[in-house]
Amino acid sequence: MNHSAVMEKAIDWKQPLGVNNAKLGTWFFLCSEVMFFSGLIGAYIVLRMGSGSWPHPGEILNIPLTGVNTFILICSSVTMVKAFAWCTEGNQKKIKLHLGLTLLFGIIFLSIQAFEYYKLGHHGLVPQGNLYGTCFYVLTCFHGCHVFGGVIAVLVLFIRSLLGHFTREHHEPVELVGLYWHFVDLVWIILFTIVYLI
């Protein structure tokens, strides 16, 4: 067996599913996150169904503002997709633009959420106030922490893009962070539906 055949066999052993270790690790991590958020959402549903009285979200929450915020987060997913697409094309200018827009949208989302917390606190909705407040803050704050982590990751990508690190041949970090970012966006759509609309 020649050297190239040995190398090919070693690569197959390291990638038994045809996926490299970084991407496989990312998928395992996202699966653990699915379980984490499923537990939180399941607990929320059980507590809400078991509660004798549960306020209507429209009476307490600013649904139009959060609807705009949801749209902003969805837009950030679009710009993340475009950033990865331009990486595969090797267009440095557009990689920087779309990573910068993703970063900006993420920061805007967190800023609006912080503003919402500030206004709700002034109107008496605090985490320790009642079961509704506790559930609301636990769900939205845990998600916000995940968005914050994603913003840090996108910031690192943006800085690296300014240094020209991403090319047609090397763009896996953008793809992996993109997978996480899309997951966070999907979770928010679910949370927005069950916490703000139902």
N, C-alpha and C positions, 0 to 999 in steps of 0.2 A: 504494500500500500504506500503510495507516494505521499509527500508532505501535504499537498493541497487537499487530498482526500481525508487525511487525518484532521486537518483544520476544519473541513466542512462537517465531519462527523462531530467534532467538538462543539461547533456552533449549533448543530441540531440538538445536541444533548443539553445545551444551555437554554435553548428556545424550543422546548418540546411542543408548544402550542403555536409555534410560528410567530410569537410575540416576544419582543426583547424584555429583559428583566425590569427596566424602568417602567414600561407601559403596563406590564403585568402587575407590578407593585402598586401602580396608580389605581388600577381596576380593583385590586383587593382592598385598597384604602377606601375607595368610593363605596364598595360593598359594605364595609364596616360603618360608613357614614349613613348609608341607607338604613341599616339596622338601628343606628342611633336615633335618627329623625323619625323612623317608624315608631319607635318606643315612645318618643315625646308626643307625636301626633296621636298615637293610640291612647296614651294616658289622658290627653286633652279631651278626646272624644268621650271616653268613659266618665271623666269628671263632669263634663258638660251634660251628658245624658242623665247622670245621676243627681244633678243639681235640681232643687225644686224651682229655682228661678234663675234665669240667665239673661242679662241685659242684651237687647238687640244692638249689634255693632254700630249701626247707623246713629244710635242715640249718643254714643260716646266717642267713637273714632272718626277721624277725618278721612272718609273713604275717597273723595275726589283727589285729595293730596297724595294719598298712598297709591291710588290708581296711576297718577302721573309718575310716582316713584317706581312703580312696577314697570311701566313703559320704559323708563330710563334704564332699568336693569336689563330688560329684554334687548334694548338697543346695544347695551354693552356686550351681549352675547353675539350680536351681529358683527360688531367691530372686531371681536375676538376671532370669529370665523374668518373675517377678511384679513386680519393680521396673519393668520396661519396660511391662508391662500397666497398672500403676497410673499411669504417666506418661501413657498415652493416655487415661486416665480423668480425669487432673488431680487425683488424690487425693494431696495433699502429704504427709499423715501417713504413708500406707502406702508412698509412694516412699522416704521417709527410713528407715522400718523395714526394708524389704527390701534397700535398698542397705547399710544398717548390718549386717544379717545376712550378706550376701554378703561384706562386708569382714571380719567376725568369722570366718566359716568359712575364708576364705583365710588369715588369720593363724594359725588353729588348724592348718590343713594344713601350713603352713611350720614351725610350732613342733614338730609331731610328726615331721616329716622331719628337723629339726635334732637332735631327741632320738634318732631312729634312727641318724643318723650318729655321734652321740656314743657310743652303745652299741656299734655295729659297730666303731668305732675302738678301743674298749677290748678288744674281742675279736679284734683283729688284722686286721680287714678295712679296709685303707687303699688309696687310689687307686694308689699305687706298689708295692703288695705283690705283685700278680700280675695276669694278664690279666683274670680274673673281676672283681677289685676295680676295675680301671681302667674296664672296660665299665660296671659297675654305677654308679659315681660319675659318669662322663661322661653317661650317659643321664638319671639321676635329677637330677643337679645342673643340667644345661641346662634340664630341664623346670622345676625349682624356680626358676631365674632368670626364666623366663617367668611363672610364677605370681607371683613377687615384683613384676615389672613390672605384672601385672594388678592386684595389690593396691594399688599406687601409683595406678593409673588409677581404680580403684573408690573409693579414698580421696578423690581429687579430685572425683569425682561426688558422693560423700556430703557433702562440704563445700559443694559448689554446691547440693545439694538442701536443706541447712539454710538457705541463703540464698533458697530459693524460685525457683531458676533454671529448673526443668523444669515445663512445662505441656503441655496437650494439643497446642498448636501447636509447642512447642519441646522435643523430647525425643531428637533424633538422637544426641547424645553417648552417651546411655544405650544406645541400640540398637547403636552401633558398638563400644563397650567390651564389650557383651554378646556380640557376634559373636566377639571375641577370647577372652573368658572361656570360652565354650562350646567353642571350638577347643582351648584349653589343657586343658579337662576331658576332651575326647575323646582327646587325645594321651595323657593319663595313664591312661585306661582301657586303651589299647593297651599302654602300657609296663608297667602292673601285670600284665597278662595274660602278656606274653612274658618279663618279668624275674622276677616273683614266683611265677607259677603254672605255667609250662611248664618 
